[in-house]
Amino acid sequence: MTTTRGKLLLELRDYLLILRRNWIAIVALTLVGLMVGFLTSMLIRPTYSAETQLFVATQNSGSVQDLQTGSTFIQARVSSYVKTATTPTVLQPVIDTLGLVDTPQQLASRVSASSDLKTVLITISVEDDSPVQAAAIAQGVANSLIKAVDYLETPTTGGTSPVRVSVVSPATAPTIPSAPNTKINLALGLIVGLALGVAAALLRTTLDTRVRSERDLTQITDAPVLGGIAFDPDATKDPLVNATAMHSQRAESFRQLRTNLQFAHVSHKSKTVLVTSSLPGEGKSTTATNLAIAMAESGQSVALIDADLRRPMVATYLGLESHAGLTTALIGQADVQELMQPWGTNELHVLTSGRIPPNPSELLGSAEMKQLILRLEQAFDSVIIDAPPLLPVTDAAVLAQQVGGVVLVVGCHTAKKPQVEKAIATLELVDADVLGVVLNRLPIKGPDAYSYSYYGAVANAQVTKQPARRSRLADPIAGPTDEDAFDEILHGRTSRRGA
């Protein structure tokens, strides 16, 4: 019972979320419905309805038994009189008397007659554009029906008709039109517009396969969500978190991601984490770079490798030399020690992509790449690799087999559910260990807003951008300090840990 109630509440929340996402379309269509109802009432020509009521009785008066017999006879005949009211026998005299241009069939469409069950009352109603003419036609039909009944019920042998029809409620000209009914039209417009809005919202949600929130992501994969990066319109100009406020929402998001990743990676022997995405443009390079910066800020020694050998971006973000790097080391032109570039004031060293090769997949899947990763794992606390997206090329899938874990970056409102499913399936096909998913560019407003709270935030605290420390590779004139520091990290860290 608890499970059923939980599913019901979940479905209710899902529907409410759909309404919140599409409230503008729902309100717009509702207003359109109201407008249509209003215009319909204004454009339709007013129609007036006039009524008259007849009473049917027997002519003779006798004993109580005779009266009861006559009443039963009359009730049986009333239904026939109702049908007679719209026949040419009744309507043609009305047309002739009032000088109407309608035929009996046309007039019959505007005349209706009815009677309540077990009564001898006949109600005649007429609709017309003119209230006076509606009343005149209704009265004319009543008078013509009285004559027709008297003629039809008169015995052929002579004598008087046993039935007497009398007008008990004469027709009067109405003052208010019966149609259009503005209130009803507005109510119908409101209901129809609201229904169309809700239907459009449901249809749009069904056809829209974009990942909008963590709820959408949990529907397509069991991989844990390691964190969410809030959308920042200034991230295009300043992609690095240390270029923004110290306690900004985006900076706090990367700190939370760092902490969650440490827990997700705690049982792994490998220190290398591969960061990739389904398609380009989801923010994997900025996520990998800022994650490496956040790890270095926590006191770890971090190696950041730009393994996107097709569209490298790390060097651009950090302002480092990109002509010599990973490809230079893999083909043996230089040692990785000479290619690592320190950045910032913490122990963050970056291996840029180097020159773009013609065979990226072969280089990333080579034994040299595996040895390079093992060597960096011995020298650093963490190794972060920015890999190409999974679906366009096979580079990331090849590289995922040589690392300890993979983090998949999903761009909200950019990635589609089938694409994320295919990316996860690609990683599972090569037996990659998916540590979790990072939702990037989460909206900070609206139904899918991403928010967090933390203690002691300083709204106006600013941090100046840390200048990059240039290594000997980037600046041949630089002294031996950077190289000596890296040599100490690369060759001496393992011995110090043993001590």
ZAMARGU-4260 file (C-alpha; in steps of 0.2 Angstrom, whole numbers, plus 5000, padded with zeros to 4 digits):
<rodrens>
0) 5000/5000/5000 | 5014/5012/5004 | 5023/5008/4987 | 5006/5012/4978 | 5004/5028/4987
5) 5022/5033/4984 | 5020/5029/4965 | 5004/5039/4965 | 5013/5054/4973 | 5027/5053/4961
10) 5015/5053/4946 | 5006/5068/4954 | 5022/5077/4956 | 5027/5073/4938 | 5011/5080/4931
15) 5013/5095/4942 | 5030/5098/4935 | 5024/5096/4917 | 5011/5110/4921 | 5024/5121/4929
20) 5036/5119/4914 | 5022/5123/4901 | 5011/5136/4911 | 5014/5149/4899 | 5007/5139/4884
25) 4992/5133/4895 | 4988/5151/4900 | 4990/5157/4882 | 4978/5144/4876 | 4966/5147/4890
30) 4965/5165/4885 | 4963/5161/4867 | 4948/5150/4872 | 4941/5164/4882 | 4944/5176/4867
35) 4935/5164/4855 | 4920/5162/4866 | 4919/5181/4868 | 4921/5184/4849 | 4908/5170/4846
40) 4895/5179/4857 | 4899/5196/4848 | 4898/5189/4830 | 4883/5178/4831 | 4867/5187/4828
45) 4855/5188/4843 | 4841/5176/4843 | 4825/5178/4853 | 4813/5164/4859 | 4795/5166/4863
50) 4783/5153/4871 | 4765/5150/4873 | 4756/5136/4882 | 4740/5127/4878 | 4729/5117/4889
55) 4720/5102/4882 | 4703/5095/4890 | 4687/5086/4885 | 4671/5095/4880 | 4658/5086/4890
60) 4657/5085/4909 | 4650/5070/4918 | 4653/5058/4932 | 4670/5056/4940 | 4672/5040/4930
65) 4669/5050/4914 | 4681/5063/4919 | 4695/5050/4923 | 4691/5041/4906 | 4692/5058/4897
70) 4709/5063/4906 | 4717/5047/4900 | 4710/5049/4883 | 4717/5067/4882 | 4734/5062/4889
75) 4736/5049/4875 | 4731/5062/4862 | 4743/5076/4868 | 4758/5068/4861 | 4750/5067/4844
80) 4745/5086/4845 | 4763/5090/4849 | 4769/5082/4833 | 4755/5090/4823 | 4761/5108/4829
85) 4776/5107/4816 | 4766/5100/4801 | 4761/5110/4786 | 4743/5109/4791 | 4747/5120/4806
90) 4761/5131/4799 | 4754/5135/4782 | 4740/5146/4789 | 4752/5155/4800 | 4763/5159/4785
95) 4748/5165/4775 | 4742/5176/4790 | 4758/5184/4795 | 4765/5185/4777 | 4780/5175/4780
100) 4792/5171/4766 | 4797/5154/4774 | 4791/5137/4768 | 4782/5126/4781 | 4798/5115/4782
105) 4809/5131/4785 | 4797/5137/4798 | 4796/5120/4806 | 4815/5121/4810 | 4812/5136/4821
110) 4796/5129/4830 | 4796/5117/4843 | 4782/5109/4853 | 4783/5098/4869 | 4773/5092/4883
115) 4777/5086/4901 | 4774/5067/4905 | 4757/5064/4912 | 4751/5082/4909 | 4739/5090/4896
120) 4749/5105/4894 | 4758/5109/4877 | 4772/5121/4876 | 4775/5129/4859 | 4792/5139/4857
125) 4798/5149/4842 | 4815/5157/4838 | 4817/5172/4827 | 4829/5186/4825 | 4815/5198/4830
130) 4807/5197/4847 | 4790/5204/4841 | 4789/5192/4826 | 4794/5177/4837 | 4779/5181/4849
135) 4768/5183/4834 | 4773/5167/4826 | 4771/5157/4843 | 4754/5164/4845 | 4749/5161/4827
140) 4755/5143/4829 | 4745/5141/4845 | 4729/5148/4836 | 4732/5137/4821 | 4734/5121/4831
145) 4718/5125/4841 | 4709/5125/4824 | 4718/5110/4817 | 4714/5100/4833 | 4696/5105/4832
150) 4695/5100/4814 | 4704/5084/4816 | 4694/5078/4831 | 4676/5083/4824 | 4667/5067/4820
155) 4663/5063/4802 | 4645/5060/4806 | 4643/5078/4813 | 4643/5086/4829 | 4656/5095/4840
160) 4674/5090/4844 | 4676/5080/4860 | 4692/5090/4863 | 4695/5108/4868 | 4711/5116/4867
165) 4714/5133/4875 | 4728/5146/4877 | 4733/5147/4895 | 4749/5157/4893 | 4749/5169/4878
170) 4766/5173/4869 | 4774/5189/4873 | 4789/5198/4865 | 4805/5193/4874 | 4817/5207/4880
175) 4833/5197/4882 | 4840/5186/4867 | 4840/5167/4871 | 4856/5166/4860 | 4870/5168/4860
180) 4873/5165/4879 | 4889/5175/4883 | 4892/5167/4900 | 4890/5149/4893 | 4901/5153/4878
185) 4915/5161/4890 | 4914/5146/4901 | 4915/5134/4886 | 4930/5144/4879 | 4938/5143/4896
190) 4936/5124/4898 | 4941/5120/4880 | 4956/5132/4880 | 4962/5125/4897 | 4960/5107/4890
195) 4969/5111/4874 | 4983/5119/4885 | 4985/5104/4896 | 4984/5092/4881 | 4998/5103/4872
200) 5008/5102/4888 | 5007/5083/4889 | 5010/5081/4870 | 5025/5093/4871 | 5032/5083/4886
205) 5030/5067/4877 | 5039/5073/4861 | 5052/5083/4870 | 5066/5070/4874 | 5079/5083/4881
210) 5086/5080/4898 | 5079/5094/4909 | 5083/5089/4927 | 5089/5075/4938 | 5071/5067/4938
215) 5073/5065/4919 | 5090/5057/4921 | 5085/5044/4934 | 5072/5038/4921 | 5085/5032/4909
220) 5100/5027/4920 | 5104/5020/4937 | 5120/5029/4937 | 5121/5040/4952 | 5121/5059/4950
225) 5137/5066/4957 | 5132/5084/4956 | 5123/5098/4947 | 5132/5113/4940 | 5121/5128/4939
230) 5119/5138/4923 | 5130/5154/4924 | 5128/5166/4909 | 5145/5173/4912 | 5153/5155/4911
235) 5157/5158/4893 | 5168/5173/4896 | 5175/5166/4913 | 5174/5147/4912 | 5185/5145/4927
240) 5177/5145/4945 | 5192/5154/4953 | 5188/5169/4941 | 5171/5171/4950 | 5166/5174/4967
245) 5173/5162/4980 | 5156/5158/4987 | 5146/5158/4970 | 5134/5145/4966 | 5144/5138/4952
250) 5160/5137/4963 | 5150/5128/4977 | 5143/5116/4964 | 5161/5110/4959 | 5166/5108/4977
255) 5151/5097/4980 | 5155/5087/4964 | 5173/5085/4971 | 5167/5078/4988 | 5154/5067/4980
260) 5167/5060/4967 | 5179/5056/4982 | 5166/5045/4990 | 5161/5037/4973 | 5180/5034/4969
265) 5185/5028/4987 | 5185/5010/4983 | 5195/5011/4967 | 5214/5007/4966 | 5216/5018/4951
270) 5217/5037/4954 | 5212/5042/4936 | 5195/5049/4932 | 5189/5051/4914 | 5177/5065/4910
275) 5167/5064/4894 | 5150/5068/4887 | 5138/5061/4874 | 5140/5075/4861 | 5150/5091/4860
280) 5144/5106/4868 | 5139/5099/4885 | 5153/5107/4895 | 5164/5092/4898 | 5180/5102/4896
285) 5175/5116/4908 | 5169/5102/4920 | 5185/5093/4920 | 5196/5109/4921 | 5186/5116/4936
290) 5185/5099/4944 | 5204/5098/4944 | 5205/5116/4951 | 5193/5111/4965 | 5203/5096/4969
295) 5219/5106/4969 | 5211/5119/4981 | 5208/5105/4993 | 5226/5101/4995 | 5228/5087/4983
300) 5241/5086/4969 | 5232/5084/4953 | 5237/5080/4935 | 5225/5087/4922 | 5227/5079/4904
305) 5218/5086/4889 | 5215/5070/4879 | 5203/5078/4867 | 5214/5076/4852 | 5201/5083/4840
310) 5195/5099/4849 | 5206/5103/4863 | 5201/5117/4875 | 5210/5115/4891 | 5225/5125/4886
315) 5213/5139/4880 | 5204/5139/4896 | 5220/5140/4907 | 5231/5150/4895 | 5244/5137/4893
320) 5255/5131/4879 | 5246/5119/4868 | 5259/5115/4854 | 5268/5102/4864 | 5259/5090/4876
325) 5251/5073/4876 | 5254/5068/4858 | 5272/5074/4860 | 5274/5062/4874 | 5265/5047/4866
330) 5276/5048/4850 | 5292/5049/4861 | 5298/5066/4856 | 5299/5072/4874 | 5297/5065/4892
335) 5280/5069/4901 | 5290/5077/4915 | 5296/5091/4903 | 5278/5093/4896 | 5268/5095/4912
340) 5264/5114/4915 | 5261/5120/4933 | 5246/5131/4935 | 5240/5142/4949 | 5246/5142/4967
345) 5241/5124/4971 | 5248/5108/4965 | 5239/5107/4949 | 5250/5102/4933 | 5242/5101/4916
350) 5247/5091/4901 | 5239/5099/4886 | 5234/5090/4870 | 5249/5094/4859 | 5248/5094/4841
355) 5232/5086/4834 | 5237/5069/4826 | 5228/5060/4812 | 5225/5044/4822 | 5219/5050/4839
360) 5210/5033/4843 | 5226/5023/4840 | 5236/5035/4851 | 5224/5035/4866 | 5223/5016/4865
365) 5241/5013/4864 | 5252/5005/4877 | 5262/5021/4879 | 5246/5030/4885 | 5243/5016/4898
370) 5261/5018/4904 | 5259/5037/4905 | 5243/5036/4915 | 5252/5023/4927 | 5267/5035/4929
375) 5256/5050/4933 | 5246/5040/4946 | 5262/5036/4955 | 5266/5054/4956 | 5249/5063/4959
380) 5235/5060/4971 | 5222/5062/4957 | 5223/5062/4938 | 5208/5070/4928 | 5207/5066/4909
385) 5196/5077/4898 | 5191/5065/4884 | 5182/5067/4868 | 5163/5065/4867 | 5157/5046/4866
390) 5145/5046/4851 | 5154/5055/4837 | 5171/5046/4839 | 5177/5030/4848 | 5192/5039/4857
395) 5183/5040/4874 | 5177/5022/4873 | 5195/5016/4870 | 5202/5027/4883 | 5189/5022/4896
400) 5196/5004/4897 | 5212/5011/4904 | 5206/5022/4918 | 5198/5019/4935 | 5182/5027/4932
405) 5171/5038/4920 | 5161/5053/4924 | 5148/5057/4911 | 5143/5076/4909 | 5125/5079/4903
410) 5121/5096/4897 | 5103/5101/4903 | 5092/5106/4888 | 5105/5101/4876 | 5107/5082/4878
415) 5093/5071/4873 | 5088/5055/4883 | 5091/5043/4868 | 5109/5050/4866 | 5112/5048/4885
420) 5106/5030/4884 | 5117/5027/4870 | 5132/5034/4878 | 5129/5024/4894 | 5127/5008/4883
425) 5144/5012/4874 | 5153/5013/4891 | 5144/4997/4897 | 5150/4988/4881 | 5168/4991/4885
430) 5166/4987/4903 | 5170/5005/4909 | 5166/5009/4927 | 5154/5023/4927 | 5156/5033/4943
435) 5141/5044/4940 | 5134/5058/4930 | 5136/5077/4931 | 5121/5088/4926 | 5128/5103/4918
440) 5120/5120/4915 | 5105/5117/4927 | 5093/5132/4927 | 5093/5143/4943 | 5075/5148/4940
445) 5059/5139/4935 | 5052/5122/4939 | 5069/5113/4935 | 5079/5126/4945 | 5095/5120/4954
450) 5098/5127/4971 | 5109/5124/4986 | 5112/5132/5003 | 5127/5133/5013 | 5133/5142/5029
455) 5143/5157/5029 | 5142/5163/5011 | 5149/5180/5008 | 5139/5187/4993 | 5151/5200/4988
460) 5167/5191/4991 | 5178/5191/4976 | 5193/5182/4971 | 5206/5188/4958 | 5211/5176/4944
465) 5226/5166/4948 | 5240/5169/4936 | 5247/5153/4928 | 5264/5148/4933 | 5274/5145/4917
470) 5285/5129/4916 | 5301/5128/4906 | 5292/5121/4891 | 5281/5137/4890 | 5296/5149/4895
475) 5313/5143/4891 | 5321/5157/4900 | 5312/5152/4917 | 5323/5146/4931 | 5324/5128/4937
480) 5311/5130/4951 | 5296/5123/4942 | 5305/5109/4935 | 5313/5105/4951 | 5296/5105/4960
485) 5289/5093/4947 | 5304/5082/4948 | 5301/5081/4967 | 5282/5077/4964 | 5286/5064/4950
490) 5300/5055/4958 | 5299/5058/4976 | 5281/5057/4981 | 5281/5038/4982 | 5296/5037/4993
495) 5289/5050/5005 | 5272/5041/5007 | 5282/5025/5011 | 5291/5035/5024
</rodrens>
